[in-house]
Amino acid sequence: MINFHRIVGFEWDVGNAYKSQDKHGISQVQAEEIFFNQPLLIDEDAKHSDVERRFLALGITVAGVLLAVIFTLRKKESLIRVVSARPMSKKERAFYEKA
């Protein structure tokens, strides 16, 4: 699936950089934090992968906030580009907490 040993950082699209902050109160730092904490659950987002391959990550911030982050990989799969970040839905929380 994703080789996290190849990931060297994050890339933010100008249009998406503050969208999650404005819509959901989720900062860029919070969105990035979940990739460093466990458990981190990742699945392909096939429904939204028609133009580019997208993934859904369910994870937790340092402060304990449960987030759902949609992302794609860029630059030969070495950068994570966050598309959006939001609090997990009730269904996602239940799934995550079972993991």
Buried (B, 14 or more C-beta within 10 A) or exposed (E): EBEEEEBEEBBBEEEBEEBBBEEBEBBBEBBBBBBEEEEBBBEEBEEBEEEEEBBBBBBBBEEEBBBBBBBBBBEEEEBBBBBBBBEBEEEBBEBBEEE
